[in-house]
Amino acid sequence: MKVTGFHAHIYFPAADAEAGAACQQQVRERFGGLVTVGRFHAQPVGPHPVAMFQVAFPAGHLEALVTWLMEHREGRSILVHPLTGDELADHRDHALWLGPPLPLDLAALDR
């Protein structure tokens, strides 16, 4: 398995979009050009069952970002997965969860 990077999906209740947006801004401020902060999704998108935003980052920043997310999770569920070219396996088999895992719609990723 060749890992080319990682994604972190930070979930939040749609009713608490303001807190989700604040967390997104904190990630931008803390990690600046080291990561790519994706769009803010106020509704479920793809396999993700609730509102979220994504952070893409190289393997070299895994420890720093995951440690920061652990310290600043504030009760949120966070999915961290590698990028291997196999989205289904990345989300299903190689996933790391901070907080309670959420049921993903894996059919959206089915080969």
Biopython code that builds the backbone (N, CA, C, O; Angstrom):
import numpy as np
from Bio.PDB.StructureBuilder import StructureBuilder

atoms = [
    (1, "MET", "N", (0.859, -1.176, 0.000)),
    (1, "MET", "CA", (0.000, 0.000, 0.000)),
    (1, "MET", "C", (0.902, 1.234, 0.000)),
    (1, "MET", "O", (1.736, 1.406, 0.889)),
    (2, "LYS", "N", (0.728, 2.075, -0.989)),
    (2, "LYS", "CA", (1.495, 3.316, -1.069)),
    (2, "LYS", "C", (0.605, 4.484, -0.639)),
    (2, "LYS", "O", (-0.427, 4.750, -1.256)),
    (3, "VAL", "N", (1.010, 5.165, 0.411)),
    (3, "VAL", "CA", (0.260, 6.303, 0.941)),
    (3, "VAL", "C", (0.868, 7.581, 0.375)),
    (3, "VAL", "O", (2.055, 7.851, 0.555)),
    (4, "THR", "N", (0.031, 8.369, -0.315)),
    (4, "THR", "CA", (0.511, 9.614, -0.915)),
    (4, "THR", "C", (0.148, 10.843, -0.092)),
    (4, "THR", "O", (0.593, 11.947, -0.405)),
    (5, "GLY", "N", (-0.642, 10.672, 0.940)),
    (5, "GLY", "CA", (-1.081, 11.764, 1.797)),
    (5, "GLY", "C", (-2.231, 11.291, 2.647)),
    (5, "GLY", "O", (-2.497, 10.093, 2.740)),
    (6, "PHE", "N", (-2.918, 12.239, 3.272)),
    (6, "PHE", "CA", (-4.035, 11.921, 4.158)),
    (6, "PHE", "C", (-5.151, 12.944, 4.003)),
    (6, "PHE", "O", (-4.931, 14.065, 3.546)),
    (7, "HIS", "N", (-6.342, 12.535, 4.392)),
    (7, "HIS", "CA", (-7.485, 13.431, 4.561)),
    (7, "HIS", "C", (-7.958, 13.318, 6.002)),
    (7, "HIS", "O", (-7.947, 12.233, 6.583)),
    (8, "ALA", "N", (-8.365, 14.422, 6.565)),
    (8, "ALA", "CA", (-9.089, 14.441, 7.837)),
    (8, "ALA", "C", (-10.447, 15.060, 7.528)),
    (8, "ALA", "O", (-10.529, 16.131, 6.926)),
    (9, "HIS", "N", (-11.499, 14.385, 7.939)),
    (9, "HIS", "CA", (-12.863, 14.899, 7.784)),
    (9, "HIS", "C", (-13.351, 15.264, 9.176)),
    (9, "HIS", "O", (-13.493, 14.396, 10.036)),
    (10, "ILE", "N", (-13.604, 16.535, 9.395)),
    (10, "ILE", "CA", (-14.051, 17.025, 10.695)),
    (10, "ILE", "C", (-15.555, 17.239, 10.598)),
    (10, "ILE", "O", (-16.033, 18.094, 9.853)),
    (11, "TYR", "N", (-16.292, 16.437, 11.373)),
    (11, "TYR", "CA", (-17.753, 16.447, 11.324)),
    (11, "TYR", "C", (-18.320, 17.353, 12.415)),
    (11, "TYR", "O", (-17.701, 17.563, 13.458)),
    (12, "PHE", "N", (-19.502, 17.879, 12.146)),
    (12, "PHE", "CA", (-20.200, 18.706, 13.124)),
    (12, "PHE", "C", (-21.677, 18.695, 12.791)),
    (12, "PHE", "O", (-22.043, 18.503, 11.631)),
    (13, "PRO", "N", (-22.546, 18.900, 13.792)),
    (13, "PRO", "CA", (-23.985, 18.949, 13.513)),
    (13, "PRO", "C", (-24.307, 20.151, 12.631)),
    (13, "PRO", "O", (-23.756, 21.234, 12.826)),
    (14, "ALA", "N", (-25.192, 19.962, 11.670)),
    (14, "ALA", "CA", (-25.582, 21.062, 10.784)),
    (14, "ALA", "C", (-26.117, 22.246, 11.587)),
    (14, "ALA", "O", (-25.946, 23.398, 11.191)),
    (15, "ALA", "N", (-26.765, 21.957, 12.714)),
    (15, "ALA", "CA", (-27.309, 23.030, 13.549)),
    (15, "ALA", "C", (-26.199, 23.833, 14.222)),
    (15, "ALA", "O", (-26.451, 24.920, 14.743)),
    (16, "ASP", "N", (-24.978, 23.308, 14.216)),
    (16, "ASP", "CA", (-23.849, 23.990, 14.845)),
    (16, "ASP", "C", (-22.805, 24.371, 13.796)),
    (16, "ASP", "O", (-21.601, 24.249, 14.022)),
    (17, "ALA", "N", (-23.290, 24.833, 12.652)),
    (17, "ALA", "CA", (-22.391, 25.188, 11.550)),
    (17, "ALA", "C", (-21.415, 26.290, 11.946)),
    (17, "ALA", "O", (-20.290, 26.326, 11.446)),
    (18, "GLU", "N", (-21.827, 27.181, 12.827)),
    (18, "GLU", "CA", (-20.946, 28.269, 13.254)),
    (18, "GLU", "C", (-19.701, 27.718, 13.954)),
    (18, "GLU", "O", (-18.592, 28.199, 13.720)),
    (19, "ALA", "N", (-19.883, 26.710, 14.811)),
    (19, "ALA", "CA", (-18.737, 26.097, 15.491)),
    (19, "ALA", "C", (-17.866, 25.339, 14.492)),
    (19, "ALA", "O", (-16.642, 25.335, 14.621)),
    (20, "GLY", "N", (-18.479, 24.701, 13.503)),
    (20, "GLY", "CA", (-17.715, 24.014, 12.465)),
    (20, "GLY", "C", (-16.874, 24.989, 11.662)),
    (20, "GLY", "O", (-15.717, 24.709, 11.351)),
    (21, "ALA", "N", (-17.454, 26.132, 11.326)),
    (21, "ALA", "CA", (-16.721, 27.153, 10.578)),
    (21, "ALA", "C", (-15.587, 27.731, 11.420)),
    (21, "ALA", "O", (-14.521, 28.044, 10.889)),
    (22, "ALA", "N", (-15.802, 27.875, 12.707)),
    (22, "ALA", "CA", (-14.749, 28.379, 13.595)),
    (22, "ALA", "C", (-13.593, 27.382, 13.662)),
    (22, "ALA", "O", (-12.427, 27.778, 13.656)),
    (23, "CYS", "N", (-13.915, 26.100, 13.726)),
    (23, "CYS", "CA", (-12.873, 25.072, 13.737)),
    (23, "CYS", "C", (-12.093, 25.090, 12.423)),
    (23, "CYS", "O", (-10.868, 24.968, 12.423)),
    (24, "GLN", "N", (-12.794, 25.239, 11.322)),
    (24, "GLN", "CA", (-12.142, 25.312, 10.020)),
    (24, "GLN", "C", (-11.153, 26.483, 9.984)),
    (24, "GLN", "O", (-10.041, 26.345, 9.473)),
    (25, "GLN", "N", (-11.555, 27.615, 10.518)),
    (25, "GLN", "CA", (-10.678, 28.790, 10.553)),
    (25, "GLN", "C", (-9.471, 28.543, 11.458)),
    (25, "GLN", "O", (-8.361, 28.971, 11.143)),
    (26, "GLN", "N", (-9.682, 27.862, 12.566)),
    (26, "GLN", "CA", (-8.565, 27.542, 13.462)),
    (26, "GLN", "C", (-7.537, 26.662, 12.756)),
    (26, "GLN", "O", (-6.333, 26.861, 12.920)),
    (27, "VAL", "N", (-8.003, 25.693, 11.976)),
    (27, "VAL", "CA", (-7.080, 24.831, 11.234)),
    (27, "VAL", "C", (-6.281, 25.674, 10.245)),
    (27, "VAL", "O", (-5.066, 25.516, 10.133)),
    (28, "ARG", "N", (-6.959, 26.567, 9.531)),
    (28, "ARG", "CA", (-6.262, 27.455, 8.588)),
    (28, "ARG", "C", (-5.190, 28.287, 9.284)),
    (28, "ARG", "O", (-4.063, 28.398, 8.801)),
    (29, "GLU", "N", (-5.554, 28.867, 10.416)),
    (29, "GLU", "CA", (-4.622, 29.729, 11.139)),
    (29, "GLU", "C", (-3.442, 28.936, 11.695)),
    (29, "GLU", "O", (-2.308, 29.414, 11.668)),
    (30, "ARG", "N", (-3.696, 27.744, 12.193)),
    (30, "ARG", "CA", (-2.645, 26.953, 12.840)),
    (30, "ARG", "C", (-1.695, 26.311, 11.826)),
    (30, "ARG", "O", (-0.486, 26.249, 12.052)),
    (31, "PHE", "N", (-2.256, 25.831, 10.696)),
    (31, "PHE", "CA", (-1.450, 25.041, 9.770)),
    (31, "PHE", "C", (-1.164, 25.738, 8.444)),
    (31, "PHE", "O", (-0.397, 25.226, 7.627)),
    (32, "GLY", "N", (-1.774, 26.901, 8.224)),
    (32, "GLY", "CA", (-1.469, 27.724, 7.057)),
    (32, "GLY", "C", (-1.236, 26.951, 5.780)),
    (32, "GLY", "O", (-2.097, 26.185, 5.348)),
    (33, "GLY", "N", (-0.073, 27.145, 5.169)),
    (33, "GLY", "CA", (0.242, 26.516, 3.894)),
    (33, "GLY", "C", (0.680, 25.068, 3.998)),
    (33, "GLY", "O", (1.040, 24.471, 2.983)),
    (34, "LEU", "N", (0.662, 24.481, 5.183)),
    (34, "LEU", "CA", (1.077, 23.080, 5.341)),
    (34, "LEU", "C", (-0.003, 22.098, 4.933)),
    (34, "LEU", "O", (0.285, 20.945, 4.610)),
    (35, "VAL", "N", (-1.249, 22.555, 4.946)),
    (35, "VAL", "CA", (-2.395, 21.693, 4.618)),
    (35, "VAL", "C", (-3.288, 22.419, 3.616)),
    (35, "VAL", "O", (-3.158, 23.624, 3.403)),
    (36, "THR", "N", (-4.183, 21.669, 3.015)),
    (36, "THR", "CA", (-5.206, 22.258, 2.149)),
    (36, "THR", "C", (-6.549, 22.062, 2.823)),
    (36, "THR", "O", (-7.008, 20.932, 2.993)),
    (37, "VAL", "N", (-7.178, 23.160, 3.205)),
    (37, "VAL", "CA", (-8.474, 23.095, 3.869)),
    (37, "VAL", "C", (-9.540, 23.156, 2.799)),
    (37, "VAL", "O", (-9.620, 24.108, 2.022)),
    (38, "GLY", "N", (-10.361, 22.113, 2.775)),
    (38, "GLY", "CA", (-11.405, 22.011, 1.757)),
    (38, "GLY", "C", (-12.633, 22.839, 2.091)),
    (38, "GLY", "O", (-12.703, 23.526, 3.110)),
    (39, "ARG", "N", (-13.604, 22.743, 1.180)),
    (39, "ARG", "CA", (-14.851, 23.492, 1.336)),
    (39, "ARG", "C", (-15.628, 23.048, 2.564)),
    (39, "ARG", "O", (-15.501, 21.919, 3.038)),
    (40, "PHE", "N", (-16.418, 23.955, 3.051)),
    (40, "PHE", "CA", (-17.309, 23.735, 4.181)),
    (40, "PHE", "C", (-18.605, 23.158, 3.627)),
    (40, "PHE", "O", (-19.259, 23.792, 2.798)),
    (41, "HIS", "N", (-18.982, 21.970, 4.072)),
    (41, "HIS", "CA", (-20.219, 21.322, 3.612)),
    (41, "HIS", "C", (-21.220, 21.334, 4.764)),
    (41, "HIS", "O", (-21.062, 20.594, 5.735)),
    (42, "ALA", "N", (-22.235, 22.162, 4.658)),
    (42, "ALA", "CA", (-23.239, 22.286, 5.712)),
    (42, "ALA", "C", (-24.249, 21.142, 5.684)),
    (42, "ALA", "O", (-25.086, 21.038, 6.582)),
    (43, "GLN", "N", (-24.184, 20.294, 4.677)),
    (43, "GLN", "CA", (-25.076, 19.135, 4.539)),
    (43, "GLN", "C", (-24.216, 17.915, 4.226)),
    (43, "GLN", "O", (-23.064, 18.060, 3.815)),
    (44, "PRO", "N", (-24.766, 16.707, 4.417)),
    (44, "PRO", "CA", (-24.017, 15.501, 4.046)),
    (44, "PRO", "C", (-23.604, 15.546, 2.578)),
    (44, "PRO", "O", (-24.324, 16.075, 1.731)),
    (45, "VAL", "N", (-22.427, 14.980, 2.292)),
    (45, "VAL", "CA", (-21.909, 14.947, 0.928)),
    (45, "VAL", "C", (-21.133, 13.644, 0.760)),
    (45, "VAL", "O", (-20.402, 13.234, 1.662)),
    (46, "GLY", "N", (-21.290, 12.993, -0.393)),
    (46, "GLY", "CA", (-20.582, 11.749, -0.670)),
    (46, "GLY", "C", (-20.887, 10.708, 0.392)),
    (46, "GLY", "O", (-22.050, 10.495, 0.737)),
    (47, "PRO", "N", (-19.858, 10.058, 0.912)),
    (47, "PRO", "CA", (-20.095, 9.025, 1.924)),
    (47, "PRO", "C", (-20.301, 9.579, 3.335)),
    (47, "PRO", "O", (-20.562, 8.822, 4.270)),
    (48, "HIS", "N", (-20.185, 10.880, 3.483)),
    (48, "HIS", "CA", (-20.179, 11.499, 4.810)),
    (48, "HIS", "C", (-21.610, 11.819, 5.250)),
    (48, "HIS", "O", (-22.332, 12.529, 4.550)),
    (49, "PRO", "N", (-22.023, 11.289, 6.418)),
    (49, "PRO", "CA", (-23.430, 11.352, 6.820)),
    (49, "PRO", "C", (-23.890, 12.656, 7.446)),
    (49, "PRO", "O", (-25.089, 12.867, 7.629)),
    (50, "VAL", "N", (-22.952, 13.533, 7.774)),
    (50, "VAL", "CA", (-23.317, 14.815, 8.394)),
    (50, "VAL", "C", (-22.428, 15.918, 7.818)),
    (50, "VAL", "O", (-21.520, 15.654, 7.030)),
    (51, "ALA", "N", (-22.703, 17.134, 8.218)),
    (51, "ALA", "CA", (-21.914, 18.281, 7.770)),
    (51, "ALA", "C", (-20.449, 18.083, 8.144)),
    (51, "ALA", "O", (-20.133, 17.450, 9.151)),
    (52, "MET", "N", (-19.554, 18.638, 7.314)),
    (52, "MET", "CA", (-18.127, 18.459, 7.577)),
    (52, "MET", "C", (-17.310, 19.378, 6.701)),
    (52, "MET", "O", (-17.817, 20.007, 5.772)),
    (53, "PHE", "N", (-16.002, 19.439, 7.030)),
    (53, "PHE", "CA", (-15.026, 19.992, 6.104)),
    (53, "PHE", "C", (-13.841, 19.047, 6.102)),
    (53, "PHE", "O", (-13.626, 18.289, 7.048)),
    (54, "GLN", "N", (-13.082, 19.105, 5.031)),
    (54, "GLN", "CA", (-11.955, 18.197, 4.840)),
    (54, "GLN", "C", (-10.641, 18.961, 4.902)),
    (54, "GLN", "O", (-10.551, 20.117, 4.487)),
    (55, "VAL", "N", (-9.628, 18.290, 5.430)),
    (55, "VAL", "CA", (-8.272, 18.825, 5.426)),
    (55, "VAL", "C", (-7.389, 17.796, 4.731)),
    (55, "VAL", "O", (-7.329, 16.645, 5.162)),
    (56, "ALA", "N", (-6.708, 18.192, 3.667)),
    (56, "ALA", "CA", (-5.772, 17.312, 2.967)),
    (56, "ALA", "C", (-4.365, 17.702, 3.389)),
    (56, "ALA", "O", (-4.041, 18.884, 3.498)),
    (57, "PHE", "N", (-3.526, 16.684, 3.628)),
    (57, "PHE", "CA", (-2.182, 16.997, 4.098)),
    (57, "PHE", "C", (-1.212, 15.875, 3.763)),
    (57, "PHE", "O", (-1.615, 14.719, 3.628)),
    (58, "PRO", "N", (0.076, 16.216, 3.629)),
    (58, "PRO", "CA", (1.089, 15.205, 3.333)),
    (58, "PRO", "C", (1.389, 14.363, 4.570)),
    (58, "PRO", "O", (1.144, 14.781, 5.701)),
    (59, "ALA", "N", (1.921, 13.175, 4.328)),
    (59, "ALA", "CA", (2.211, 12.228, 5.408)),
    (59, "ALA", "C", (3.115, 12.833, 6.479)),
    (59, "ALA", "O", (2.994, 12.491, 7.655)),
    (60, "GLY", "N", (4.002, 13.711, 6.089)),
    (60, "GLY", "CA", (4.925, 14.317, 7.048)),
    (60, "GLY", "C", (4.263, 15.167, 8.112)),
    (60, "GLY", "O", (4.898, 15.505, 9.110)),
    (61, "HIS", "N", (3.002, 15.519, 7.923)),
    (61, "HIS", "CA", (2.286, 16.349, 8.892)),
    (61, "HIS", "C", (1.252, 15.560, 9.683)),
    (61, "HIS", "O", (0.477, 16.140, 10.443)),
    (62, "LEU", "N", (1.234, 14.233, 9.509)),
    (62, "LEU", "CA", (0.238, 13.392, 10.194)),
    (62, "LEU", "C", (0.304, 13.580, 11.708)),
    (62, "LEU", "O", (-0.718, 13.845, 12.342)),
    (63, "GLU", "N", (1.462, 13.449, 12.278)),
    (63, "GLU", "CA", (1.582, 13.525, 13.738)),
    (63, "GLU", "C", (1.120, 14.877, 14.268)),
    (63, "GLU", "O", (0.340, 14.936, 15.218)),
    (64, "ALA", "N", (1.590, 15.952, 13.667)),
    (64, "ALA", "CA", (1.237, 17.294, 14.157)),
    (64, "ALA", "C", (-0.253, 17.565, 14.017)),
    (64, "ALA", "O", (-0.878, 18.083, 14.942)),
    (65, "LEU", "N", (-0.826, 17.221, 12.870)),
    (65, "LEU", "CA", (-2.238, 17.529, 12.654)),
    (65, "LEU", "C", (-3.131, 16.661, 13.523)),
    (65, "LEU", "O", (-4.065, 17.170, 14.143)),
    (66, "VAL", "N", (-2.865, 15.363, 13.580)),
    (66, "VAL", "CA", (-3.712, 14.482, 14.389)),
    (66, "VAL", "C", (-3.599, 14.838, 15.866)),
    (66, "VAL", "O", (-4.601, 14.813, 16.581)),
    (67, "THR", "N", (-2.423, 15.162, 16.327)),
    (67, "THR", "CA", (-2.257, 15.579, 17.728)),
    (67, "THR", "C", (-3.070, 16.835, 18.004)),
    (67, "THR", "O", (-3.756, 16.923, 19.022)),
    (68, "TRP", "N", (-2.995, 17.806, 17.098)),
    (68, "TRP", "CA", (-3.768, 19.042, 17.275)),
    (68, "TRP", "C", (-5.267, 18.748, 17.263)),
    (68, "TRP", "O", (-6.017, 19.287, 18.077)),
    (69, "LEU", "N", (-5.703, 17.885, 16.331)),
    (69, "LEU", "CA", (-7.123, 17.536, 16.263)),
    (69, "LEU", "C", (-7.579, 16.829, 17.536)),
    (69, "LEU", "O", (-8.691, 17.062, 18.011)),
    (70, "MET", "N", (-6.736, 15.974, 18.085)),
    (70, "MET", "CA", (-7.080, 15.298, 19.342)),
    (70, "MET", "C", (-7.303, 16.316, 20.456)),
    (70, "MET", "O", (-8.246, 16.193, 21.238)),
    (71, "GLU", "N", (-6.445, 17.303, 20.522)),
    (71, "GLU", "CA", (-6.524, 18.310, 21.577)),
    (71, "GLU", "C", (-7.663, 19.297, 21.381)),
    (71, "GLU", "O", (-8.131, 19.896, 22.349)),
    (72, "HIS", "N", (-8.119, 19.479, 20.140)),
    (72, "HIS", "CA", (-9.131, 20.492, 19.832)),
    (72, "HIS", "C", (-10.414, 19.891, 19.257)),
    (72, "HIS", "O", (-11.173, 20.588, 18.584)),
    (73, "ARG", "N", (-10.659, 18.625, 19.513)),
    (73, "ARG", "CA", (-11.803, 17.915, 18.931)),
    (73, "ARG", "C", (-13.135, 18.445, 19.439)),
    (73, "ARG", "O", (-14.111, 18.477, 18.689)),
    (74, "GLU", "N", (-13.194, 18.861, 20.696)),
    (74, "GLU", "CA", (-14.403, 19.431, 21.300)),
    (74, "GLU", "C", (-15.636, 18.568, 21.054)),
    (74, "GLU", "O", (-16.706, 19.079, 20.723)),
    (75, "GLY", "N", (-15.478, 17.254, 21.217)),
    (75, "GLY", "CA", (-16.605, 16.335, 21.083)),
    (75, "GLY", "C", (-16.940, 15.918, 19.672)),
    (75, "GLY", "O", (-17.815, 15.076, 19.473)),
    (76, "ARG", "N", (-16.263, 16.486, 18.683)),
    (76, "ARG", "CA", (-16.554, 16.150, 17.289)),
    (76, "ARG", "C", (-16.001, 14.769, 16.935)),
    (76, "ARG", "O", (-15.005, 14.322, 17.504)),
    (77, "SER", "N", (-16.651, 14.112, 16.002)),
    (77, "SER", "CA", (-16.090, 12.916, 15.377)),
    (77, "SER", "C", (-15.210, 13.372, 14.226)),
    (77, "SER", "O", (-15.569, 14.278, 13.473)),
    (78, "ILE", "N", (-14.050, 12.733, 14.097)),
    (78, "ILE", "CA", (-13.107, 13.080, 13.031)),
    (78, "ILE", "C", (-12.601, 11.792, 12.404)),
    (78, "ILE", "O", (-12.146, 10.886, 13.101)),
    (79, "LEU", "N", (-12.682, 11.719, 11.097)),
    (79, "LEU", "CA", (-12.160, 10.588, 10.343)),
    (79, "LEU", "C", (-10.848, 11.010, 9.691)),
    (79, "LEU", "O", (-10.785, 12.032, 9.007)),
    (80, "VAL", "N", (-9.804, 10.217, 9.907)),
    (80, "VAL", "CA", (-8.520, 10.426, 9.240)),
    (80, "VAL", "C", (-8.255, 9.171, 8.426)),
    (80, "VAL", "O", (-8.320, 8.060, 8.951)),
    (81, "HIS", "N", (-7.957, 9.348, 7.144)),
    (81, "HIS", "CA", (-7.671, 8.181, 6.308)),
    (81, "HIS", "C", (-6.548, 8.498, 5.327)),
    (81, "HIS", "O", (-6.345, 9.652, 4.949)),
    (82, "PRO", "N", (-5.822, 7.456, 4.920)),
    (82, "PRO", "CA", (-4.748, 7.659, 3.954)),
    (82, "PRO", "C", (-5.315, 7.833, 2.550)),
    (82, "PRO", "O", (-6.482, 7.536, 2.291)),
    (83, "LEU", "N", (-4.483, 8.311, 1.672)),
    (83, "LEU", "CA", (-4.800, 8.388, 0.247)),
    (83, "LEU", "C", (-3.913, 7.352, -0.444)),
    (83, "LEU", "O", (-2.700, 7.528, -0.558)),
    (84, "THR", "N", (-4.544, 6.268, -0.902)),
    (84, "THR", "CA", (-3.793, 5.180, -1.543)),
    (84, "THR", "C", (-4.231, 4.935, -2.976)),
    (84, "THR", "O", (-3.628, 4.128, -3.684)),
    (85, "GLY", "N", (-5.280, 5.628, -3.406)),
    (85, "GLY", "CA", (-5.852, 5.365, -4.721)),
    (85, "GLY", "C", (-7.049, 4.440, -4.652)),
    (85, "GLY", "O", (-7.717, 4.224, -5.664)),
    (86, "ASP", "N", (-7.336, 3.892, -3.489)),
    (86, "ASP", "CA", (-8.488, 3.011, -3.284)),
    (86, "ASP", "C", (-9.383, 3.668, -2.233)),
    (86, "ASP", "O", (-9.254, 3.394, -1.040)),
    (87, "GLU", "N", (-10.290, 4.537, -2.686)),
    (87, "GLU", "CA", (-11.119, 5.310, -1.758)),
    (87, "GLU", "C", (-11.938, 4.433, -0.827)),
    (87, "GLU", "O", (-12.076, 4.748, 0.355)),
    (88, "LEU", "N", (-12.486, 3.333, -1.344)),
    (88, "LEU", "CA", (-13.300, 2.458, -0.504)),
    (88, "LEU", "C", (-12.461, 1.894, 0.640)),
    (88, "LEU", "O", (-12.854, 1.996, 1.802)),
    (89, "ALA", "N", (-11.322, 1.307, 0.327)),
    (89, "ALA", "CA", (-10.463, 0.747, 1.375)),
    (89, "ALA", "C", (-9.949, 1.836, 2.308)),
    (89, "ALA", "O", (-9.851, 1.620, 3.516)),
    (90, "ASP", "N", (-9.621, 3.000, 1.762)),
    (90, "ASP", "CA", (-9.120, 4.089, 2.602)),
    (90, "ASP", "C", (-10.137, 4.472, 3.669)),
    (90, "ASP", "O", (-9.776, 4.648, 4.832)),
    (91, "HIS", "N", (-11.414, 4.604, 3.284)),
    (91, "HIS", "CA", (-12.468, 5.004, 4.217)),
    (91, "HIS", "C", (-12.933, 3.856, 5.104)),
    (91, "HIS", "O", (-13.340, 4.082, 6.244)),
    (92, "ARG", "N", (-12.877, 2.627, 4.596)),
    (92, "ARG", "CA", (-13.419, 1.474, 5.323)),
    (92, "ARG", "C", (-12.354, 0.730, 6.121)),
    (92, "ARG", "O", (-12.554, 0.443, 7.301)),
    (93, "ASP", "N", (-11.243, 0.420, 5.501)),
    (93, "ASP", "CA", (-10.265, -0.484, 6.103)),
    (93, "ASP", "C", (-9.103, 0.218, 6.791)),
    (93, "ASP", "O", (-8.518, -0.328, 7.727)),
    (94, "HIS", "N", (-8.765, 1.407, 6.346)),
    (94, "HIS", "CA", (-7.573, 2.088, 6.855)),
    (94, "HIS", "C", (-7.917, 3.338, 7.653)),
    (94, "HIS", "O", (-7.060, 4.194, 7.874)),
    (95, "ALA", "N", (-9.173, 3.444, 8.086)),
    (95, "ALA", "CA", (-9.653, 4.651, 8.762)),
    (95, "ALA", "C", (-9.203, 4.706, 10.216)),
    (95, "ALA", "O", (-9.145, 3.690, 10.910)),
    (96, "LEU", "N", (-8.890, 5.905, 10.651)),
    (96, "LEU", "CA", (-8.599, 6.208, 12.049)),
    (96, "LEU", "C", (-9.690, 7.176, 12.500)),
    (96, "LEU", "O", (-9.918, 8.201, 11.858)),
    (97, "TRP", "N", (-10.359, 6.854, 13.598)),
    (97, "TRP", "CA", (-11.417, 7.720, 14.114)),
    (97, "TRP", "C", (-10.985, 8.370, 15.419)),
    (97, "TRP", "O", (-10.461, 7.709, 16.316)),
    (98, "LEU", "N", (-11.209, 9.657, 15.507)),
    (98, "LEU", "CA", (-11.101, 10.385, 16.762)),
    (98, "LEU", "C", (-12.534, 10.636, 17.191)),
    (98, "LEU", "O", (-13.298, 11.263, 16.457)),
    (99, "GLY", "N", (-12.903, 10.164, 18.351)),
    (99, "GLY", "CA", (-14.291, 10.254, 18.786)),
    (99, "GLY", "C", (-15.097, 9.121, 18.198)),
    (99, "GLY", "O", (-14.542, 8.224, 17.563)),
    (100, "PRO", "N", (-16.406, 9.151, 18.403)),
    (100, "PRO", "CA", (-17.253, 8.058, 17.929)),
    (100, "PRO", "C", (-17.265, 7.972, 16.401)),
    (100, "PRO", "O", (-17.425, 8.988, 15.724)),
    (101, "PRO", "N", (-17.095, 6.755, 15.853)),
    (101, "PRO", "CA", (-17.189, 6.603, 14.397)),
    (101, "PRO", "C", (-18.615, 6.876, 13.918)),
    (101, "PRO", "O", (-19.579, 6.598, 14.631)),
    (102, "LEU", "N", (-18.740, 7.409, 12.734)),
    (102, "LEU", "CA", (-20.039, 7.654, 12.119)),
    (102, "LEU", "C", (-20.239, 6.644, 10.995)),
    (102, "LEU", "O", (-19.269, 6.211, 10.372)),
    (103, "PRO", "N", (-21.479, 6.267, 10.731)),
    (103, "PRO", "CA", (-21.737, 5.318, 9.642)),
    (103, "PRO", "C", (-21.588, 6.017, 8.286)),
    (103, "PRO", "O", (-22.375, 6.901, 7.948)),
    (104, "LEU", "N", (-20.600, 5.625, 7.532)),
    (104, "LEU", "CA", (-20.372, 6.203, 6.204)),
    (104, "LEU", "C", (-21.234, 5.486, 5.182)),
    (104, "LEU", "O", (-21.538, 4.305, 5.351)),
    (105, "ASP", "N", (-21.630, 6.173, 4.134)),
    (105, "ASP", "CA", (-22.352, 5.577, 3.012)),
    (105, "ASP", "C", (-21.310, 5.058, 2.031)),
    (105, "ASP", "O", (-20.961, 5.735, 1.065)),
    (106, "LEU", "N", (-20.817, 3.851, 2.287)),
    (106, "LEU", "CA", (-19.732, 3.296, 1.488)),
    (106, "LEU", "C", (-20.162, 2.972, 0.070)),
    (106, "LEU", "O", (-19.310, 2.806, -0.803)),
    (107, "ALA", "N", (-21.456, 2.878, -0.183)),
    (107, "ALA", "CA", (-21.936, 2.652, -1.555)),
    (107, "ALA", "C", (-21.508, 3.800, -2.458)),
    (107, "ALA", "O", (-21.327, 3.618, -3.661)),
    (108, "ALA", "N", (-21.346, 4.982, -1.872)),
    (108, "ALA", "CA", (-20.893, 6.143, -2.658)),
    (108, "ALA", "C", (-19.460, 5.967, -3.133)),
    (108, "ALA", "O", (-19.021, 6.660, -4.051)),
    (109, "LEU", "N", (-18.722, 5.042, -2.513)),
    (109, "LEU", "CA", (-17.326, 4.811, -2.872)),
    (109, "LEU", "C", (-17.109, 3.443, -3.525)),
    (109, "LEU", "O", (-15.995, 3.112, -3.932)),
    (110, "ASP", "N", (-18.169, 2.661, -3.620)),
    (110, "ASP", "CA", (-18.042, 1.288, -4.113)),
    (110, "ASP", "C", (-17.387, 1.248, -5.490)),
    (110, "ASP", "O", (-17.686, 2.058, -6.367)),
    (111, "ARG", "N", (-16.510, 0.308, -5.650)),
    (111, "ARG", "CA", (-15.792, 0.145, -6.908)),
    (111, "ARG", "C", (-16.789, -0.136, -7.989)),
    (111, "ARG", "O", (-16.410, -0.310, -9.147)),
]
sb = StructureBuilder()
sb.init_structure("model")
sb.init_model(0)
sb.init_chain("A")
sb.init_seg("    ")
for serial, (resi, resn, name, xyz) in enumerate(atoms, 1):
    if name == "N":
        sb.init_residue(resn, " ", resi, " ")
    sb.init_atom(name, np.array(xyz, "f"), 0.0, 1.0, " ", f" {name:<3s}", serial, name[0])
structure = sb.get_structure()
